[in-house]
Amino acid sequence: MEANDLSQALQVIMSRYGWTQLQTAENLGLRQPYLSKIINRKNDLKITDAQEAFRRIGWQLTLTLREEPDEVKRREFMASAAAVAFIPSPQASPYQDPEYLKSLASRLHNLTSMQGGIPVAAEAVRHASQVQSAIRNVTSPHTNKAASELIWRTSLVISDIPGKQAKSEVLGKLALNLAARSRDTLSQGECLQTLSAIARRNGEQDKAIVYAKSGLSLADLTSELKARLTCRMGQALALNPHMKAQARHYIDKALTIDGLDTAGRAAIIGNSGTALADLNENVAHGMLTQAATMCEDFSPLMQAGYLAANTISLLNRREFDEAAEWMGKLATLLPMLNSGGLDKDVRNILALCTKESGLSDAKDQLAFAVGRTI
């Protein structure tokens, strides 16, 4: 069995159903760390185990022998329904099919988590442009909701591109309008927490607070969405050290909300840690450490972001020996990622490595790992 084929099949399944790695592993009867290694082509499954795993979710794994001139005959495993993920129902445009739009949104999310926003940007913009044209006169709530998700996923991708922050907010607002058109409260909440995150990344505290507050005013939020919006409010308030008490109130509240899966809990802990690092709180180190460990099996981008935030926090507190250790950890992830936000963090780290810090070796290692001019 070629790990490359199995990896692709698993990514198609995740994209089709919108599952996280944890959900996919549970549905296939596998452990999440093992699934992550298969997706990253670091491990494989026996034929019988793969057949049983796919059978659990109603898919059939078939063996096809392909003849190729001047090459050794090779086995290729295909999920029989794999193509369905990107074959929409018969309509005027595939971008009017809700299932198609949701699969594209999930694809953007998975690719960005594994690679960063820069490699995914062109595809994301293309989809956003196509969907805007296709649904201009569409009134279906389901289609508008799915289009909203695709466009807010695109806005997050674009927010990772240097100089595209304004475009990112424009897309986020478009997604919010589509969510309102669908009359789906949860979709509106997702858009508002995304807009708050984008505004915070741009240092626009007032906007970040307004978006998070608007999201929290919505009725019938899920536990996870309420936690994320509450955390976004804490992050926004933490941009101003004079709002420390208010920021801690929302951060503490977000951390007490139950009902989150592993990915959701990692995000709340990690984002709370970044907010507390902004406030120069010592507890931030432990939280960022925990979050980086939790997300290492499903999102290298998130893991690297928390490693970078932790490194910056340690450098600001002049804890140079420990910072060197975290710089080394970050250096192992950088070659596989291409992210404008991460590049910005690395520039910050390198600038904080003054001569007196004694971090010249760690600094050189980090600069080399980036592998490009930042």
C-alpha positions as CSV (number, residue, x, y, z in Angstrom):
1,M,0.0,0.0,0.0
2,E,1.3,3.4,-0.9
3,A,1.0,5.8,2.0
4,N,0.5,8.7,-0.5
5,D,-2.7,7.2,-1.8
6,L,-4.1,6.4,1.7
7,S,-3.2,9.9,2.9
8,Q,-5.1,11.5,0.0
9,A,-8.1,9.3,0.6
10,L,-8.2,10.2,4.3
11,Q,-8.0,13.9,3.4
12,V,-10.9,13.5,0.9
13,I,-13.0,12.0,3.6
14,M,-12.2,14.7,6.1
15,S,-13.0,17.3,3.5
16,R,-16.3,15.7,2.5
17,Y,-17.7,15.4,6.0
18,G,-15.9,18.4,7.6
19,W,-14.4,16.2,10.2
20,T,-11.4,17.1,12.4
21,Q,-8.6,14.5,12.7
22,L,-10.0,13.5,16.1
23,Q,-13.5,12.9,14.7
24,T,-12.1,11.0,11.7
25,A,-10.0,8.8,13.9
26,E,-12.9,8.0,16.2
27,N,-15.2,7.2,13.2
28,L,-12.5,5.0,11.6
29,G,-11.7,3.2,14.9
30,L,-8.1,4.6,15.0
31,R,-6.1,6.6,17.4
32,Q,-5.6,10.2,16.5
33,P,-1.8,10.3,16.7
34,Y,-1.6,7.2,14.5
35,L,-4.1,8.8,12.0
36,S,-2.0,11.9,11.9
37,K,1.1,9.9,11.0
38,I,-0.8,8.2,8.1
39,I,-1.9,11.6,6.8
40,N,1.6,13.0,7.0
41,R,2.9,9.8,5.2
42,K,4.9,8.7,8.2
43,N,3.0,5.5,8.7
44,D,0.7,3.1,6.9
45,L,-2.1,0.6,7.5
46,K,-2.3,-3.1,6.7
47,I,-4.8,-3.9,3.9
48,T,-7.2,-5.6,6.3
49,D,-7.1,-2.8,8.8
50,A,-7.6,-0.2,6.1
51,Q,-10.6,-2.1,4.7
52,E,-12.2,-2.4,8.2
53,A,-11.6,1.3,8.9
54,F,-13.2,2.4,5.7
55,R,-16.1,-0.1,6.1
56,R,-17.0,1.6,9.4
57,I,-18.0,4.8,7.5
58,G,-19.7,3.1,4.5
59,W,-16.7,3.3,2.1
60,Q,-15.2,0.5,0.1
61,L,-11.4,0.2,-0.4
62,T,-10.6,-1.5,-3.7
63,L,-7.4,-2.7,-5.2
64,T,-6.5,-1.7,-8.8
65,L,-3.6,-2.9,-10.9
66,R,-2.3,-0.3,-13.3
67,E,-0.1,-1.1,-16.3
68,E,2.6,1.5,-16.8
69,P,5.2,1.2,-19.6
70,D,8.8,0.7,-18.3
71,E,7.6,0.8,-14.7
72,V,7.1,-1.9,-12.1
73,K,3.5,-2.7,-11.7
74,R,2.2,-1.2,-8.6
75,R,-0.8,-1.5,-6.3
76,E,-3.0,1.5,-5.9
77,F,-5.8,1.8,-3.3
78,M,-8.7,4.0,-4.1
79,A,-11.8,4.8,-2.0
80,S,-14.7,4.1,-4.4
81,A,-16.6,7.2,-3.4
82,A,-13.6,9.5,-3.3
83,A,-14.6,11.5,-6.4
84,V,-18.0,12.3,-4.9
85,A,-16.5,14.9,-2.6
86,F,-16.0,17.3,-5.5
87,I,-18.8,16.2,-7.8
88,P,-21.8,18.4,-7.0
89,S,-25.5,17.8,-7.8
90,P,-26.7,18.7,-11.3
91,Q,-27.1,22.4,-11.2
92,A,-26.1,25.5,-13.2
93,S,-23.0,25.9,-11.2
94,P,-21.2,23.6,-8.7
95,Y,-20.8,26.7,-6.6
96,Q,-24.5,26.6,-5.9
97,D,-24.3,23.2,-4.3
98,P,-24.1,23.4,-0.5
99,E,-22.3,20.1,-0.1
100,Y,-19.7,21.1,-2.7
101,L,-19.1,24.4,-0.9
102,K,-18.8,22.8,2.5
103,S,-16.2,20.3,1.1
104,L,-14.2,23.2,-0.4
105,A,-14.3,25.1,2.9
106,S,-13.1,22.0,4.8
107,R,-10.3,21.5,2.2
108,L,-9.1,25.1,2.7
109,H,-9.1,24.6,6.5
110,N,-7.2,21.3,6.4
111,L,-4.6,22.6,3.9
112,T,-4.0,25.8,5.8
113,S,-3.6,23.9,9.1
114,M,-0.9,21.7,7.5
115,Q,0.9,24.3,5.3
116,G,0.1,27.9,6.3
117,G,-2.0,30.4,4.4
118,I,0.4,31.4,1.6
119,P,0.4,28.1,-0.4
120,V,-3.4,28.1,-0.2
121,A,-4.2,31.7,-1.0
122,A,-4.6,31.5,-4.8
123,E,-7.0,28.6,-4.5
124,A,-9.0,30.3,-1.8
125,V,-9.4,33.5,-3.7
126,R,-10.4,31.6,-6.8
127,H,-13.2,29.8,-4.9
128,A,-14.3,33.0,-3.2
129,S,-14.6,34.8,-6.6
130,Q,-16.5,31.9,-8.2
131,V,-19.0,31.6,-5.3
132,Q,-19.8,35.3,-5.2
133,S,-20.8,35.2,-8.8
134,A,-22.7,32.0,-8.6
135,I,-24.9,32.8,-5.7
136,R,-25.7,36.4,-6.4
137,N,-29.4,35.7,-6.9
138,V,-29.6,32.5,-4.8
139,T,-32.1,32.6,-1.9
140,S,-31.5,29.1,-0.5
141,P,-30.6,29.4,3.2
142,H,-28.5,26.2,3.0
143,T,-26.5,27.5,0.0
144,N,-25.9,30.9,1.6
145,K,-24.8,29.3,4.8
146,A,-22.3,27.0,3.0
147,A,-21.1,30.0,0.9
148,S,-20.6,32.0,4.1
149,E,-18.4,29.3,5.5
150,L,-16.3,29.0,2.4
151,I,-15.8,32.8,2.3
152,W,-14.9,33.2,6.0
153,R,-12.4,30.4,5.7
154,T,-11.0,32.3,2.7
155,S,-10.8,35.5,4.8
156,L,-8.7,33.6,7.4
157,V,-6.4,32.4,4.6
158,I,-6.0,35.9,3.2
159,S,-5.3,37.3,6.7
160,D,-2.1,35.2,6.7
161,I,-0.8,37.1,3.6
162,P,1.3,40.2,4.1
163,G,-0.5,43.4,3.0
164,K,-3.9,41.7,2.5
165,Q,-5.4,42.6,5.9
166,A,-8.0,45.0,4.4
167,K,-9.1,42.4,1.8
168,S,-9.4,39.8,4.6
169,E,-11.8,42.0,6.5
170,V,-13.9,42.7,3.4
171,L,-14.3,39.0,2.8
172,G,-15.2,38.5,6.5
173,K,-17.9,41.1,6.2
174,L,-19.2,39.4,3.0
175,A,-19.3,36.1,4.8
176,L,-21.3,37.8,7.6
177,N,-23.8,39.2,5.2
178,L,-24.3,35.7,3.6
179,A,-24.7,34.2,7.1
180,A,-27.4,36.8,7.9
181,R,-29.1,36.0,4.6
182,S,-29.2,32.4,5.6
183,R,-30.7,33.3,9.0
184,D,-28.3,30.9,10.7
185,T,-27.2,32.2,14.1
186,L,-24.2,29.9,14.4
187,S,-22.9,30.9,11.0
188,Q,-23.1,34.6,12.0
189,G,-21.2,33.8,15.2
190,E,-18.5,32.0,13.3
191,C,-18.1,35.1,11.0
192,L,-17.9,37.5,14.0
193,Q,-15.3,35.5,15.9
194,T,-13.3,35.3,12.6
195,L,-13.6,39.1,12.1
196,S,-12.5,39.6,15.7
197,A,-9.5,37.4,15.3
198,I,-8.5,39.3,12.1
199,A,-8.9,42.7,13.8
200,R,-6.8,41.6,16.7
201,R,-4.1,40.4,14.4
202,N,-4.1,43.8,12.8
203,G,-3.9,45.5,16.2
204,E,-7.4,47.1,15.8
205,Q,-8.6,46.6,19.4
206,D,-11.9,48.6,19.0
207,K,-13.0,46.5,16.0
208,A,-12.0,43.2,17.7
209,I,-14.1,44.1,20.8
210,V,-17.1,45.1,18.7
211,Y,-17.1,41.9,16.6
212,A,-16.7,39.7,19.6
213,K,-19.3,41.5,21.6
214,S,-21.8,41.2,18.7
215,G,-21.1,37.5,18.5
216,L,-21.7,37.0,22.2
217,S,-25.1,38.8,21.9
218,L,-26.4,36.1,19.6
219,A,-28.8,33.5,21.0
220,D,-28.4,29.7,21.1
221,L,-24.6,29.6,20.7
222,T,-23.0,26.2,21.0
223,S,-20.5,25.7,23.9
224,E,-17.6,25.8,21.6
225,L,-18.6,28.9,19.7
226,K,-19.4,30.7,23.0
227,A,-16.0,29.8,24.3
228,R,-14.3,31.0,21.2
229,L,-16.1,34.3,21.1
230,T,-15.5,34.8,24.9
231,C,-11.8,34.1,24.3
232,R,-11.7,36.5,21.4
233,M,-13.1,39.2,23.7
234,G,-10.4,38.5,26.2
235,Q,-7.7,38.6,23.5
236,A,-9.0,41.9,22.2
237,L,-9.1,43.5,25.7
238,A,-5.6,42.2,26.4
239,L,-4.2,44.5,23.7
240,N,-4.5,47.3,26.2
241,P,-2.7,46.7,29.5
242,H,-5.1,49.1,31.2
243,M,-7.9,46.6,30.5
244,K,-6.1,43.7,32.2
245,A,-8.9,43.0,34.7
246,Q,-11.6,42.9,32.0
247,A,-9.4,40.7,29.8
248,R,-8.8,38.2,32.6
249,H,-12.5,38.1,33.3
250,Y,-13.3,36.9,29.8
251,I,-10.3,34.6,29.6
252,D,-11.2,32.9,32.8
253,K,-14.8,32.5,31.7
254,A,-13.7,31.0,28.3
255,L,-11.5,28.4,30.1
256,T,-14.4,27.2,32.3
257,I,-16.8,26.4,29.3
258,D,-17.1,22.6,28.8
259,G,-18.2,20.6,25.8
260,L,-15.3,21.2,23.5
261,D,-13.4,18.6,21.5
262,T,-9.6,18.4,21.6
263,A,-9.0,20.9,18.8
264,G,-11.5,23.4,20.3
265,R,-10.0,23.1,23.8
266,A,-6.4,23.5,22.4
267,A,-7.5,26.7,20.6
268,I,-9.1,28.2,23.8
269,I,-6.1,27.3,25.9
270,G,-3.6,28.6,23.3
271,N,-5.4,31.8,22.5
272,S,-5.9,32.5,26.2
273,G,-2.2,32.0,26.6
274,T,-1.4,34.5,23.9
275,A,-3.6,37.0,25.5
276,L,-2.0,36.5,28.9
277,A,1.4,36.7,27.3
278,D,0.3,40.2,25.9
279,L,-0.3,41.0,29.6
280,N,3.1,39.6,30.6
281,E,1.5,37.0,32.9
282,N,3.8,34.2,34.0
283,V,1.0,31.7,33.6
284,A,1.0,32.2,29.9
285,H,4.1,29.9,29.5
286,G,2.3,26.8,30.8
287,M,-0.8,27.4,28.8
288,L,1.1,27.9,25.5
289,T,3.1,24.8,26.3
290,Q,0.0,22.8,26.8
291,A,-1.7,24.1,23.7
292,A,1.3,23.4,21.5
293,T,1.4,19.8,22.7
294,M,-2.3,19.3,22.2
295,C,-2.4,20.5,18.6
296,E,0.8,18.8,17.4
297,D,-1.2,15.9,15.9
298,F,-3.7,18.0,13.8
299,S,-2.3,21.4,13.0
300,P,1.4,22.2,12.6
301,L,0.4,25.8,11.9
302,M,-1.4,26.2,15.3
303,Q,1.5,24.4,17.1
304,A,4.1,26.7,15.5
305,G,2.0,29.8,16.4
306,Y,1.9,28.8,20.0
307,L,5.6,27.9,20.1
308,A,6.4,31.4,18.6
309,A,4.1,33.2,21.1
310,N,5.8,31.3,23.9
311,T,9.3,32.2,22.6
312,I,8.4,35.9,22.3
313,S,7.0,35.8,25.9
314,L,10.2,34.2,27.3
315,L,12.4,36.7,25.4
316,N,10.4,39.6,26.7
317,R,10.9,38.2,30.3
318,R,14.6,37.8,29.5
319,E,14.5,34.0,30.2
320,F,17.0,33.4,27.5
321,D,18.0,29.8,28.2
322,E,14.4,28.5,28.0
323,A,13.8,30.7,25.0
324,A,16.6,28.9,23.2
325,E,14.9,25.6,23.8
326,W,11.7,26.9,22.3
327,M,13.4,28.4,19.3
328,G,14.8,24.9,18.6
329,K,11.3,23.4,18.7
330,L,10.0,26.1,16.4
331,A,12.8,25.5,14.0
332,T,11.7,21.9,13.4
333,L,8.3,23.1,12.2
334,L,9.2,26.1,10.1
335,P,10.5,24.2,6.9
336,M,7.0,22.7,6.4
337,L,5.1,25.9,6.8
338,N,4.7,29.1,4.7
339,S,2.7,31.7,6.8
340,G,2.8,35.4,6.8
341,G,1.7,35.6,10.4
342,L,4.4,33.1,11.4
343,D,7.1,35.0,9.5
344,K,6.1,38.1,11.4
345,D,6.5,36.3,14.7
346,V,9.9,34.9,13.6
347,R,11.1,38.5,12.7
348,N,10.0,39.6,16.1
349,I,12.0,36.7,17.7
350,L,15.1,37.4,15.7
351,A,14.9,41.1,16.7
352,L,14.7,40.2,20.4
353,C,17.8,38.1,20.2
354,T,20.3,40.8,21.1
355,K,24.0,40.2,21.5
356,E,23.7,40.2,25.3
357,S,21.1,37.4,25.2
358,G,23.7,34.8,24.1
359,L,21.3,33.3,21.6
360,S,23.4,33.6,18.4
361,D,23.4,29.9,17.8
362,A,19.6,29.5,18.3
363,K,19.1,32.6,16.2
364,D,21.1,31.2,13.3
365,Q,19.3,27.9,13.6
366,L,15.9,29.6,13.4
367,A,16.9,31.8,10.5
368,F,18.2,28.8,8.6
369,A,15.0,26.8,9.2
370,V,12.9,29.5,7.6
371,G,14.7,29.0,4.4
372,R,13.7,32.3,2.8
373,T,14.0,36.0,3.3
374,I,11.6,37.2,5.8
